[in-house]
Amino acid sequence: MTIIRSHLIGTGYKLPAKILTNDDLSQMVDTNDEWISTRTGIKSRHIAAEGELTSDLSYEAALMAIQNAQIKNQEIDFIIVATVTGDHTFPATAAKLAKKLGLKPGTPAMDVNAACSGFVYASQIADNMIRLGQIKTALVIGAETLSRITDWTDRNTCVLFGDGAGAAIFQAVEGLGTKDDTGLLATKIYADGEQFDRLYSASGVSIDQKAGYIHMDGKEVFKVAVPSLVQGVEESLKIAGLSIEDVNWYVPHQANLRIIDSVAKKLNIDMEKVIVTVDHHGNTSAASIPLALAESFAAGKFKKGDVIAISAMGAGFTWGGMILRL
């Protein structure tokens, strides 16, 4: 008996032209390259230009993904954007993007806010719709302009974040329903609202009609991030019927190199198999994983048949994992 699987058929990304280095930041706040690099692994990040919106970055990433997938815009029958920095309070950035892409009338479009886990959440939603036969081709985007909600006087947070967008196109293809199939083999998502105040914006539409800056308890986030990222991979592998030895590449959320290194050790996966972009992207929240995926595809790192493990953790707390065979 055959089943429907979600195949990754194209990826794309967009990074703003402006690059902000650690040395640049040392001219803005009391910090330096050594302090930032040793604690985070970050050397630089991209910053959106004035007037450059989340939807603009999403659009460019989407165009690249569509081109790489070798499909027409009108073949997309669902669009979902993971972001905490949408252009408007409403409607969804996805709706704005659907118009820019010229998608056929009636194409469902929505945003999802799961912070840094947003791409994993959005991919699970798209995968479920594909497997149920409700759609055939989904455009899944993670995009952020975190520079707009970063307090550039707070050296503990301003050194961490950057802007960018990554896009992935998933399409329905028949599989045998075994662990040897290609496509999305497993997804798993979680949340724990008890940890809400460890990483949050103090403002909001209902609270004070503002966007608010990012607030973070870094030590507490680190404590939770490592086991959460590990769980995302281990539980997804269990669902897929695979083991860590089957994994060719691990793509973690790019928040902090120390976190990534700790997770790799706990998973017993060699760092040579771990995709690291945090050094030149910084933490781009929901854009982090699709940016890393698309950049790695563009660099020719992945090959057909590779098994990719993905996991993310972010504000909420939210976390989750995915297993994908190319």
C-alpha positions as CSV (number, residue, x, y, z in Angstrom):
1,M,0.0,0.0,0.0
2,T,1.3,3.4,-0.9
3,I,1.1,6.6,1.1
4,I,1.6,10.3,0.4
5,R,4.9,11.8,1.5
6,S,6.0,15.4,1.5
7,H,9.1,15.7,-0.7
8,L,11.4,18.7,-0.4
9,I,11.8,19.9,-4.0
10,G,13.3,23.3,-3.7
11,T,14.9,25.8,-1.2
12,G,15.8,29.4,-1.3
13,Y,17.1,32.2,0.9
14,K,17.6,35.9,1.2
15,L,19.9,37.8,3.5
16,P,19.9,41.6,3.7
17,A,22.9,43.3,2.1
18,K,24.1,45.0,5.3
19,I,26.4,43.0,7.5
20,L,27.0,44.0,11.1
21,T,30.2,42.6,12.5
22,N,31.2,42.1,16.1
23,D,33.7,45.0,15.7
24,D,30.8,47.2,14.5
25,L,28.9,46.3,17.6
26,S,31.8,47.2,19.8
27,Q,31.3,50.8,18.6
28,M,27.7,50.7,19.7
29,V,27.7,49.0,23.1
30,D,30.3,47.9,25.7
31,T,31.4,44.6,24.0
32,N,34.1,43.2,21.8
33,D,34.6,40.4,19.2
34,E,36.3,38.0,21.7
35,W,33.5,38.4,24.3
36,I,30.8,37.7,21.6
37,S,32.7,35.0,19.8
38,T,33.6,32.9,22.9
39,R,30.1,33.0,24.3
40,T,28.1,32.6,21.1
41,G,30.2,31.6,18.2
42,I,28.7,34.6,16.3
43,K,31.1,36.8,14.2
44,S,28.5,38.7,12.1
45,R,24.8,39.0,11.3
46,H,22.7,40.6,8.5
47,I,20.5,43.6,9.2
48,A,17.5,44.7,7.1
49,A,17.8,48.1,5.5
50,E,15.3,50.9,6.3
51,G,12.1,50.0,4.5
52,E,13.1,46.3,3.9
53,L,10.3,44.2,5.3
54,T,9.9,40.6,6.4
55,S,7.6,40.2,3.3
56,D,10.4,41.5,1.1
57,L,12.9,39.0,2.4
58,S,10.3,36.2,2.2
59,Y,9.5,37.1,-1.5
60,E,13.1,36.8,-2.6
61,A,13.6,33.5,-0.7
62,A,10.4,32.2,-2.3
63,L,11.4,33.1,-5.8
64,M,14.7,31.3,-5.4
65,A,12.9,28.2,-4.0
66,I,10.4,28.2,-6.8
67,Q,13.2,28.5,-9.4
68,N,15.2,25.6,-7.7
69,A,12.0,23.5,-7.5
70,Q,11.4,24.1,-11.3
71,I,7.7,24.8,-10.8
72,K,5.4,27.7,-11.6
73,N,4.2,30.1,-8.9
74,Q,0.6,29.0,-9.6
75,E,1.4,25.4,-8.7
76,I,1.7,26.5,-5.0
77,D,-1.6,25.7,-3.3
78,F,-0.7,26.6,0.3
79,I,1.6,29.2,1.8
80,I,2.6,29.4,5.4
81,V,5.1,31.9,6.9
82,A,6.7,31.3,10.3
83,T,7.6,34.7,11.9
84,V,7.4,36.8,15.0
85,T,8.1,40.0,13.0
86,G,5.3,40.1,10.4
87,D,4.8,43.3,8.4
88,H,1.4,44.0,10.0
89,T,-0.6,43.0,13.1
90,F,-3.0,41.6,10.5
91,P,-3.5,40.3,7.9
92,A,-0.8,37.6,7.7
93,T,2.4,38.2,6.0
94,A,1.7,35.1,4.0
95,A,-1.4,36.7,2.5
96,K,0.7,39.7,1.4
97,L,3.2,37.4,-0.1
98,A,0.6,35.4,-1.9
99,K,-0.4,38.6,-3.7
100,K,3.2,39.4,-4.6
101,L,3.8,35.9,-6.0
102,G,0.5,36.0,-8.0
103,L,-0.8,32.8,-6.5
104,K,-4.2,31.6,-7.8
105,P,-7.2,33.0,-6.1
106,G,-8.4,31.0,-3.0
107,T,-4.9,29.7,-2.1
108,P,-4.8,29.4,1.7
109,A,-2.2,31.6,3.3
110,M,-1.4,31.9,7.0
111,D,1.3,32.9,9.5
112,V,2.4,30.8,12.5
113,N,4.2,32.2,15.6
114,A,6.2,29.6,17.3
115,A,9.3,31.8,17.6
116,C,12.6,29.9,16.8
117,S,10.6,26.6,16.3
118,G,8.4,28.3,13.7
119,F,9.8,26.5,10.7
120,V,9.4,23.1,12.3
121,Y,5.8,23.9,13.3
122,A,5.0,25.3,9.9
123,S,6.5,22.2,8.1
124,Q,4.4,19.9,10.3
125,I,1.2,21.8,9.3
126,A,2.1,21.6,5.6
127,D,3.1,18.0,5.9
128,N,-0.2,17.1,7.5
129,M,-2.2,18.9,4.8
130,I,-0.2,17.2,2.1
131,R,-0.6,13.7,3.6
132,L,-4.3,14.2,4.0
133,G,-4.6,15.1,0.3
134,Q,-5.9,18.6,1.0
135,I,-3.0,20.2,-1.0
136,K,-0.3,19.1,-3.3
137,T,2.4,21.8,-3.1
138,A,3.3,23.9,-0.1
139,L,5.5,26.9,0.2
140,V,6.9,27.0,3.8
141,I,8.9,30.1,4.8
142,G,10.7,31.2,7.9
143,A,11.5,34.9,7.9
144,E,12.4,37.6,10.5
145,T,13.5,41.2,10.9
146,L,14.5,40.8,14.5
147,S,16.6,43.9,14.3
148,R,13.3,45.8,14.6
149,I,12.6,44.3,18.1
150,T,16.2,44.3,19.3
151,D,17.4,46.7,22.0
152,W,20.6,47.9,20.6
153,T,21.7,49.3,24.0
154,D,21.5,45.8,25.7
155,R,24.7,44.0,25.0
156,N,23.3,40.7,26.3
157,T,20.8,40.4,23.6
158,C,21.8,42.8,20.7
159,V,24.8,40.7,19.9
160,L,22.7,37.6,19.2
161,F,20.1,38.4,16.5
162,G,20.0,39.0,12.8
163,D,17.6,39.2,9.9
164,G,16.9,36.9,6.9
165,A,14.5,34.5,5.3
166,G,14.6,30.9,4.1
167,A,12.0,29.0,2.0
168,A,11.2,25.4,1.3
169,I,8.8,23.9,-1.1
170,F,7.2,20.5,-0.2
171,Q,5.3,18.5,-2.8
172,A,3.1,15.3,-2.5
173,V,4.8,12.2,-3.9
174,E,3.8,8.6,-3.3
175,G,5.9,6.5,-1.0
176,L,5.7,2.9,0.4
177,G,5.2,4.1,4.0
178,T,8.6,2.6,5.2
179,K,11.6,4.2,6.8
180,D,13.4,3.9,3.4
181,D,11.0,6.4,1.8
182,T,12.2,9.8,0.7
183,G,10.5,12.9,2.0
184,L,9.5,14.0,5.4
185,L,9.5,10.8,7.5
186,A,8.6,12.3,10.8
187,T,7.8,15.5,12.6
188,K,7.2,16.2,16.3
189,I,6.4,19.4,18.1
190,Y,6.1,20.5,21.8
191,A,5.5,23.5,24.0
192,D,5.7,24.4,27.7
193,G,3.9,27.7,28.6
194,E,5.3,27.5,32.1
195,Q,8.6,28.8,30.6
196,F,6.9,31.8,29.0
197,D,8.8,34.5,30.8
198,R,12.3,33.1,30.1
199,L,12.2,34.5,26.5
200,Y,9.6,37.0,25.5
201,S,8.6,40.5,24.3
202,A,7.2,42.6,27.2
203,S,4.8,44.4,24.8
204,G,2.0,43.5,22.5
205,V,-1.1,44.8,20.8
206,S,-3.4,43.8,23.7
207,I,-0.9,44.9,26.4
208,D,0.3,48.3,25.2
209,Q,-0.1,48.5,21.5
210,K,3.7,48.2,20.9
211,A,5.9,45.5,19.5
212,G,8.4,45.5,22.4
213,Y,12.0,44.4,22.7
214,I,13.3,40.9,23.1
215,H,13.9,39.9,26.8
216,M,15.9,36.8,27.6
217,D,17.1,34.9,30.6
218,G,20.1,33.4,28.8
219,K,21.2,30.9,31.4
220,E,17.8,29.4,31.8
221,V,17.2,29.2,28.1
222,F,20.6,27.4,27.7
223,K,19.5,24.9,30.3
224,V,16.3,24.0,28.5
225,A,17.6,24.4,24.9
226,V,20.1,21.5,25.0
227,P,17.7,18.7,26.2
228,S,14.9,20.1,24.1
229,L,16.9,20.0,20.9
230,V,18.1,16.5,21.7
231,Q,14.5,15.4,22.4
232,G,13.4,16.8,19.0
233,V,15.8,14.6,17.2
234,E,15.5,11.5,19.3
235,E,11.7,11.4,19.3
236,S,11.5,12.1,15.5
237,L,14.0,9.4,14.8
238,K,11.9,7.0,16.9
239,I,8.8,7.9,14.9
240,A,10.7,7.4,11.6
241,G,12.1,4.1,12.7
242,L,15.7,5.3,12.3
243,S,18.7,5.8,14.6
244,I,21.3,8.5,14.9
245,E,23.7,6.3,12.9
246,D,21.4,6.7,9.9
247,V,21.7,10.5,10.0
248,N,24.0,12.1,7.4
249,W,23.4,15.7,8.5
250,Y,22.0,17.5,11.5
251,V,20.6,21.0,11.0
252,P,19.9,22.6,14.4
253,H,18.4,26.0,15.2
254,Q,21.2,28.4,15.0
255,A,21.1,30.2,18.3
256,N,24.5,29.7,19.9
257,L,27.5,27.6,19.0
258,R,27.9,26.3,22.6
259,I,24.4,25.0,22.5
260,I,24.9,23.3,19.1
261,D,28.2,21.7,20.3
262,S,26.5,20.4,23.5
263,V,23.6,18.9,21.6
264,A,25.9,17.2,19.1
265,K,27.8,15.6,22.0
266,K,24.6,14.4,23.6
267,L,23.4,13.0,20.3
268,N,26.8,11.4,19.7
269,I,27.0,13.0,16.2
270,D,30.2,14.3,14.8
271,M,30.4,18.1,14.3
272,E,31.5,17.4,10.7
273,K,27.9,16.3,10.1
274,V,26.4,19.4,11.8
275,I,25.4,22.4,9.7
276,V,26.6,25.6,11.4
277,T,25.7,29.1,10.1
278,V,25.3,30.9,13.4
279,D,28.8,32.4,12.9
280,H,27.7,34.6,10.0
281,H,23.8,34.7,10.4
282,G,23.4,35.1,14.1
283,N,20.1,33.9,15.6
284,T,17.4,34.6,13.0
285,S,14.6,32.8,14.9
286,A,12.2,31.1,12.5
287,A,14.4,31.8,9.5
288,S,17.4,30.0,11.1
289,I,16.7,26.4,9.9
290,P,15.5,27.2,6.4
291,L,18.4,29.6,5.9
292,A,20.8,26.9,6.9
293,L,19.1,24.3,4.7
294,A,19.0,26.6,1.6
295,E,22.6,27.8,2.0
296,S,23.8,24.2,2.4
297,F,21.9,23.1,-0.8
298,A,23.4,26.1,-2.6
299,A,26.9,25.0,-1.5
300,G,26.3,21.4,-2.7
301,K,26.6,19.8,0.7
302,F,23.6,17.6,0.4
303,K,23.1,14.6,-2.0
304,K,20.2,12.5,-2.9
305,G,19.4,9.9,-0.3
306,D,20.9,11.9,2.6
307,V,19.0,11.7,5.9
308,I,18.7,15.1,7.6
309,A,17.7,15.5,11.2
310,I,16.4,18.9,12.2
311,S,15.5,20.3,15.6
312,A,14.6,23.8,17.0
313,M,13.7,25.4,20.3
314,G,12.4,28.9,21.0
315,A,10.2,31.2,23.0
316,G,7.1,29.8,24.4
317,F,8.9,27.5,25.1
318,T,8.3,25.7,21.9
319,W,10.5,23.0,20.4
320,G,10.4,20.1,18.0
321,G,12.1,18.0,15.4
322,M,11.9,16.6,11.8
323,I,13.5,13.8,9.9
324,L,13.9,14.2,6.1
325,R,15.3,11.9,3.5
326,L,16.3,13.7,0.3
